[in-house]
Structures are given as structure tokens and as C-alpha cells.
């Protein structure tokens, strides 16, 4: 059983969504290993396993418990500068620059920090530069050496800064606090957004928990991996985990190019590195050895593909319904290309989501298909318990003729 498995088993009675404990555990490992360990990326750069995690859910969806557990564990390990409470970006930078006392009278001079907040908007003072700085600090592989803050009021140099983050918020606060430039300017492309809409179970807490959360139980192993230092074993296509990653990478980015997928958040461009970061953290959860395991690589690919939907669902309302024009065109094109049976073209919801998973998430599809239904273009239908979408040949022919006439008109103009 891995360290994360133990976290999950020990919190199963809690109401908080299970994914929140899982990703909080990953962020905890990230915070304590800092930049002590890294993976060489083909000689181009060193990739460090620091991550930013955002738990996104309604205001009463029990986000606090997993965040508190992570904070208490990292505080007990005491090798990372914990940044809690209300802070400005200048305050965060100043704390990274200062030394910190450790047991035995030693001073920790490393510029490694862990931002932890149960509500992002109340913990970080609004500042146009805040997310720009956080975006830059995420990229430890490009920030070797000195990182300078040259404000008129305060000037200092931070050496080899590295930052991990675990924060929570809800949709209204996210929309109000995080501006469009931060969502589409790179910050969200570096964030693992974990969105949930319901608790994992109901528990009134009237009875004593069989497994009450106990941070002390999880500290010894974190101290063990905090002492690790050095480079992860290089990946190789001659070994199964390297071969799996290479095949996934070539297929994934080949599909991105083939389908001409555009991602304004920047998530897709960093997706390959994100999978490797999580694979490193999962491997360290399994054993204190600097080598990515096959099981960790498989799990990382699986969980990271799930998290991509969280990114899309969290940005769904930023630009309004006009943003669905491209997705609608994809769906119409797919319906027109399908063969007709009894005067109707059909595709199941599952098939549609699987084919266009990088373009459309389930929430977006619901909005789009309601619009098509209202306009009597595509109708939902239950076939033996499977939701399918149907377009009649009459509608298909009308659309085909419309697009042909429009193309001809453009050609004549």
C-alpha cells in the first residue's frame, strides 16, 4: 500500500470528495520534496515535481479537511516555508527570500514555499501582478539561479525559488477573483483544477470516527522522502514506463495536431510535463526510490486525463456561450458524416464525448445539446438505457444545402 493509499483509507469516513484527499496528498509530497529531486528531460532541462492544485467546489462541499491535513503534515515535516493566512504576492516573495529556523538551530535558507489556503480569494490580496508572479515561480526548470524582485519600495534576490500550492475556491469566487488574462495567460495551464459537485458520502459525525484524521501518522514517511536528493532515473523507450510515455505522447500530440485543437488555457502544451510530475510524485508515494514505476506512469496518465475536464469545466462561463461555436460545428460535422438508418443519423453521448474529449466536456455538451434540441436540429433519445443524439435526414439535407450555398456565395464574392 502506497502512502497515498494510506491517506485514502484513513479518510474514507469523511464527507469530502475523495479526489480532494488524493490531490491534496500529491501536493503534500510536492511540497516536502521541493527541488531536491528532478527528472532530466532528454538533456534539455530538469523537470521538478512541484505542482499547483486547486480544489473547486461549492462553498459547503467540505474542501477544508483535505487542505488542513496537508498543511499539518507539511508543518510537522518543517522543511518548507509554509505560507498560510492572508498574503500579498510581495509578502510571499519576501518569505521565500528569508531564512527559516529548523530543529537543532539550523537555518533553512532555501527559497522553497508551500501556499495553502482553504479560500484563494480571501488568502491572496488582489494584485494585477500576483498571478503573473505565481506563473513564473511555477517554472522552476527555467528559474535556476537568481530571481530578482526590483520594486521601488523593496528590492531583493531569491536564489533558485520553487513553489507548490494547494488552494480551494468556488465558481463565483473564481469568476470574480481570477481574471480572463490569468485563465488564458498561462496560470491555469499550470494548475491542476479538481472540480467536484457532491460529497463522497453523508456522515453526521454524531458517532466517533473509526479512523479520525491523524497527521502524525503520515509524517514519518514524508520525512523519509524529504531527505532524498538527486535525479530520477532517466526514462528510456527500452523500458516499459518509458515506452508507455513515448507512445502516449506521440499519439496525444499527434491527435492535437491532426484535429487542430486550440487550447487558450495552455494546459495541453504542458500536459506531457504534467504527467511526468505526477508520475514522480506517485512513485515517491510507493517507495523512497528515485525511479518512475510502471504503475505510477499508468496511474498518472489516467488521473491527468480526468483532470483536464476540470480545467474546461472551471472556465466554461468565462467567455459565454459564443465560445461553443467551434464545438457546435464539430458536432454538426460529425452528425452529417454518419450513415443514415431509417431516415435518422445517430451517435451516442459516450461516443461523442470519447471522440471529442479534448474539445468538449460533459457540461459543455449538455449546454450545446439543449440548444440543438430547442432549435429542433438534434434530439436526445433513450435507446435501451443509452442516451443517443439523433438528426433526421431532412435536417441533414437542409444543413448540407445551406453550407454548400454559403460556400458558393463566399467563392463568388
C-alpha positions in Angstrom: 0.0 0.0 0.0 1.4 3.4 -1.0 1.5 6.5 1.2 -1.4 8.0 -0.8 -3.3 4.7 -0.4 -3.0 5.1 3.3 -4.3 8.6 3.2 -7.3 7.5 1.2 -8.0 4.6 3.5 -7.7 6.7 6.6 -10.1 9.4 5.3 -12.8 7.2 3.8 -15.3 8.1 6.5 -15.0 11.8 5.7 -17.6 13.6 3.6 -15.0 15.5 1.5 -14.8 14.3 -2.2 -12.3 11.5 -2.5 -10.4 13.3 -5.3 -9.8 16.2 -2.9 -7.8 14.0 -0.5 -6.0 12.3 -3.4 -4.8 15.6 -4.9 -4.0 17.1 -1.5 -1.8 14.2 -0.8 0.1 14.7 -4.1 0.5 18.4 -3.3 1.9 17.4 0.1 4.6 15.2 -1.4 5.4 18.0 -3.9 5.8 20.5 -1.0 8.3 18.4 1.0 10.5 17.1 -1.9 10.7 20.7 -3.3 13.6 20.9 -5.9 15.6 18.2 -4.1 14.7 15.7 -6.8 14.2 16.1 -10.5 13.9 14.3 -13.9 16.2 15.0 -16.7 14.2 15.8 -19.9 16.4 14.4 -22.6 19.2 16.8 -21.7 17.1 19.9 -22.4 16.2 20.8 -18.9 15.5 19.3 -15.4 11.8 18.9 -14.5 10.9 19.3 -10.8 7.8 17.8 -9.2 6.3 21.0 -7.8 2.6 21.3 -8.6 -0.3 23.8 -8.1 -3.6 22.3 -7.1 -7.0 24.0 -6.9 -10.0 22.2 -5.3 -13.0 23.7 -7.0 -16.5 23.1 -5.5 -19.5 24.7 -3.8 -19.0 26.6 -0.6 -20.2 23.8 1.6 -18.5 20.8 -0.1 -16.0 20.1 2.6 -12.9 21.4 1.0 -11.3 22.3 4.3 -10.5 18.8 5.7 -8.0 17.7 3.0 -6.3 21.1 2.9 -5.9 21.1 6.7 -4.5 17.6 6.7 -1.9 18.5 4.1 -1.0 21.7 5.9 -0.5 19.9 9.2 1.7 17.3 7.6 4.0 19.8 5.9 4.2 21.9 9.0 5.3 18.8 11.0 8.0 17.9 8.4 9.2 21.5 8.7 11.5 21.7 5.7 9.3 24.0 3.5 8.2 27.6 4.2 4.5 27.3 4.8 2.5 30.3 3.5 -0.9 30.4 5.1 -3.3 33.2 6.0 -3.7 36.4 4.1 -0.7 37.3 1.9 0.3 39.7 -0.8 2.5 38.4 -3.6 5.2 40.7 -2.3 4.8 39.1 1.1 5.1 35.6 -0.4 8.3 36.6 -2.3 9.8 38.1 0.9 9.1 35.0 2.9 10.8 32.8 0.2 13.8 35.1 0.4 14.2 34.9 4.2 15.8 32.1 6.2 13.8 29.9 8.4 14.7 28.2 11.7 14.6 24.4 11.9 15.0 22.0 14.8 18.6 21.9 16.2 19.2 25.6 15.5 19.8 25.1 11.7 18.6 27.8 9.3 16.8 26.8 6.1 17.9 29.3 3.5 16.2 27.5 0.6 13.6 29.6 -1.3 11.0 26.8 -1.2 7.4 27.5 -0.2 4.0 25.9 0.0 1.0 28.2 -0.4 -2.0 26.6 1.4 -5.5 28.2 1.5 -9.0 27.0 2.0 -10.3 30.0 0.1 -8.0 31.5 -2.5 -9.8 34.9 -2.8 -9.5 35.6 0.9 -5.9 34.5 1.2 -4.3 36.3 -1.6 -4.5 40.1 -1.8 -5.8 41.1 -5.2 -2.9 42.4 -7.3 -2.6 42.5 -11.1 0.9 41.1 -10.8 0.0 38.2 -8.4 -0.8 35.5 -10.9 1.9 36.6 -13.2 4.5 36.1 -10.5 2.9 32.8 -9.4 3.0 31.6 -13.0 6.7 32.5 -13.3 7.6 30.8 -10.0 5.9 27.6 -11.0 8.5 27.1 -13.8 11.4 26.1 -11.5 13.1 24.4 -14.5 13.5 27.9 -16.1 14.3 29.7 -12.8 17.7 28.3 -11.9 19.9 30.9 -10.2 18.8 34.3 -9.2 15.2 35.5 -9.3 15.0 39.3 -8.7 12.3 41.5 -7.3 13.2 45.1 -8.1 10.3 47.1 -6.8 10.9 50.7 -5.9 9.8 50.0 -2.3 11.6 46.7 -1.9 14.4 45.0 -3.7 15.8 41.6 -3.1 17.1 38.5 -4.9 15.7 34.9 -4.4 18.1 32.1 -5.3 16.5 29.0 -7.0 12.9 29.7 -6.0 10.4 26.8 -6.0 6.8 27.0 -5.1 4.0 24.4 -4.6 0.4 25.3 -4.0 -2.9 23.8 -2.6 -5.8 26.2 -2.7 -9.6 25.9 -2.8 -12.4 28.1 -4.1 -15.9 28.0 -5.6 -17.2 29.1 -9.0 -18.5 32.6 -8.0 -15.2 33.5 -6.3 -13.2 32.1 -9.1 -15.1 34.1 -11.7 -14.8 37.3 -9.6 -11.2 36.9 -8.4 -9.3 35.2 -11.3 -9.4 37.4 -14.4 -9.6 36.3 -18.0 -5.9 37.1 -18.6 -5.0 34.6 -15.8 -7.1 31.8 -17.2 -5.9 32.3 -20.8 -2.5 33.7 -20.0 -0.8 30.6 -18.6 -1.7 30.5 -14.9 -4.5 28.0 -15.3 -2.3 26.0 -17.7 -0.1 25.3 -14.8 -2.9 24.5 -12.3 -4.4 21.1 -11.6 -8.1 22.1 -11.2 -10.0 19.4 -9.4 -13.8 20.1 -9.7 -16.4 18.2 -7.7 -20.1 18.7 -7.3 -21.1 16.4 -4.4 -19.7 15.0 -1.2 -18.4 11.4 -1.2 -20.8 10.3 1.5 -23.0 11.6 4.3 -21.7 11.5 7.8 -23.3 13.5 10.6 -20.2 12.9 12.8 -22.5 12.0 15.7 -20.6 8.8 16.2 -16.8 8.7 16.8 -14.9 8.1 13.6 -13.2 4.7 13.3 -10.3 6.4 11.5 -10.1 10.0 12.7 -7.6 12.1 10.6 -4.2 12.0 12.3 -1.5 14.0 10.6 1.2 12.5 12.9 0.6 9.1 11.3 1.7 10.3 7.9 4.7 12.5 8.9 7.5 9.8 9.3 7.3 8.7 5.6 7.2 12.3 4.4 10.4 13.0 6.4 12.0 10.0 4.8 11.3 11.2 1.2 12.1 14.8 2.3 15.7 13.5 2.8 16.0 12.3 -0.7 18.2 14.2 -3.1 19.2 13.8 -6.7 18.0 12.9 -10.2 15.3 10.4 -11.1 16.5 7.5 -13.3 16.2 8.6 -16.9 13.2 7.3 -18.9 14.0 5.0 -21.8 11.9 3.6 -24.6 13.6 0.3 -23.9 11.8 0.1 -20.5 8.0 -0.3 -20.2 7.3 3.0 -18.4 9.4 5.0 -20.9 7.8 3.1 -23.8 4.3 3.8 -22.4 5.0 7.5 -22.0 6.5 7.8 -25.5 3.6 6.1 -27.2 1.1 8.2 -25.2 3.0 11.4 -26.1 3.2 10.7 -29.8 -0.5 9.6 -30.0 -1.8 12.5 -27.9 0.1 15.3 -29.6 -0.4 13.7 -33.0 -4.2 13.9 -32.4 -3.8 17.5 -31.2 -2.1 18.4 -34.5 -4.5 16.3 -36.6 -7.6 17.8 -35.1 -6.1 21.3 -35.0 -7.0 21.6 -31.3 -6.6 25.0 -29.8 -6.3 25.4 -26.0 -6.4 29.0 -24.8 -5.5 27.9 -21.2 -2.2 26.4 -22.2 -3.0 23.2 -20.5 -2.4 20.9 -23.5 1.0 22.3 -24.2 2.2 21.4 -20.7 0.3 18.2 -20.4 3.2 15.9 -21.1 5.3 17.5 -18.3 2.3 17.5 -16.0 2.0 13.7 -16.4 5.7 13.3 -15.6 5.4 15.5 -12.5 2.5 13.4 -11.2 4.3 10.1 -12.1 7.3 11.3 -10.0 5.1 12.1 -7.0 3.2 8.8 -7.3 6.4 6.8 -7.5 7.7 8.5 -4.3 4.4 7.6 -2.7 5.1 4.0 -3.5 8.7 3.8 -2.3 11.6 6.2 -1.4 13.5 5.5 -4.7 14.2 8.0 -7.5 12.7 5.9 -10.3 9.3 6.3 -12.0 7.5 3.0 -11.8 5.2 1.5 -14.4 2.2 1.6 -12.1 2.9 5.3 -11.3 3.1 6.1 -15.0 -0.1 4.3 -15.8 -2.0 6.0 -12.9 -0.6 9.4 -13.8 -1.8 9.2 -17.4 -5.3 8.1 -16.1 -5.7 10.8 -13.4 -4.3 13.6 -15.6 -6.7 12.9 -18.4 -9.5 13.1 -15.9 -8.2 16.4 -14.5 -8.3 18.1 -18.0 -12.1 18.1 -17.8 -11.8 20.0 -14.6 -9.9 22.8 -16.4 -12.6 23.0 -19.1 -15.5 22.9 -16.6 -13.9 25.6 -14.5 -13.6 28.0 -17.4 -16.9 27.2 -19.1 -18.6 30.6 -18.3 -15.7 32.9 -18.8 -16.5 33.8 -22.4 -20.2 32.9 -22.6 -22.0 30.7 -25.0 -20.3 32.2 -28.0 -17.3 30.0 -27.2 -19.2 26.9 -28.2 -19.3 27.9 -31.9 -16.4 25.6 -32.7 -17.8 22.7 -30.7 -21.2 23.0 -32.3 -19.5 22.9 -35.7 -17.7 19.7 -34.7 -20.9 18.0 -33.6 -22.9 19.1 -36.7 -20.0 17.8 -38.9 -20.0 14.5 -37.1 -23.8 14.1 -37.5 -23.6 14.9 -41.2 -20.9 12.4 -41.7 -22.8 9.5 -40.1 -24.7 6.9 -42.1 -28.5 7.0 -42.0 -30.7 4.3 -40.6 -34.5 4.6 -41.2 -34.0 8.3 -42.1 -32.1 9.2 -38.9 -28.4 9.7 -38.1 -27.4 8.7 -34.6 -24.4 8.9 -32.2 -24.3 8.0 -28.5 -23.3 10.5 -25.9 -20.5 8.3 -24.9 -19.1 8.1 -28.4 -19.4 11.8 -28.9 -17.5 12.6 -25.6 -14.9 10.0 -26.4 -14.2 11.3 -29.9 -14.0 15.0 -29.0 -12.9 14.8 -25.3 -10.2 17.4 -25.9 -12.8 19.8 -27.4 -15.9 19.2 -25.3 -16.6 18.2 -21.7 -19.9 16.8 -20.3 -21.1 20.2 -19.0 -20.5 21.9 -22.3 -22.1 19.1 -24.2 -25.3 19.4 -22.1 -25.5 23.1 -22.9 -24.9 22.6 -26.6 -27.3 19.7 -27.0 -30.1 21.6 -25.1 -29.6 24.4 -27.7 -29.8 21.9 -30.6 -32.9 20.4 -29.1 -34.6 23.7 -28.7 -33.9 24.5 -32.3 -35.2 21.1 -33.4 -31.9 20.2 -35.0 -30.6 17.3 -32.9 -32.9 15.4 -30.5 -31.9 13.3 -27.5 -33.3 9.8 -27.3 -33.0 6.9 -24.9 -32.2 3.6 -26.6 -32.1 0.7 -24.1 -30.7 2.9 -21.4 -28.2 4.5 -23.7 -28.5 8.3 -24.4 -28.2 8.9 -28.1 -28.5 12.0 -30.2 -30.5 11.9 -33.5 -30.6 14.1 -36.5 -33.2 13.4 -39.3 -32.1 13.1 -42.9 -34.4 16.1 -43.6 -32.4 18.3 -41.2 -29.1 16.9 -42.5 -30.0 17.7 -46.1 -31.1 21.2 -45.2 -27.8 21.9 -43.4 -25.8 20.4 -46.3 -27.6 22.6 -48.8 -27.2 25.6 -46.5 -23.4 25.1 -46.1 -23.0 24.5 -49.9 -24.8 27.7 -50.8 -22.8 29.6 -48.2 -19.5 28.3 -49.6 -20.6 29.1 -53.1 -21.5 32.7 -52.1 -18.1 33.2 -50.4 -16.4 31.9 -53.5 -18.3 34.3 -55.8 -17.6 37.4 -53.6 
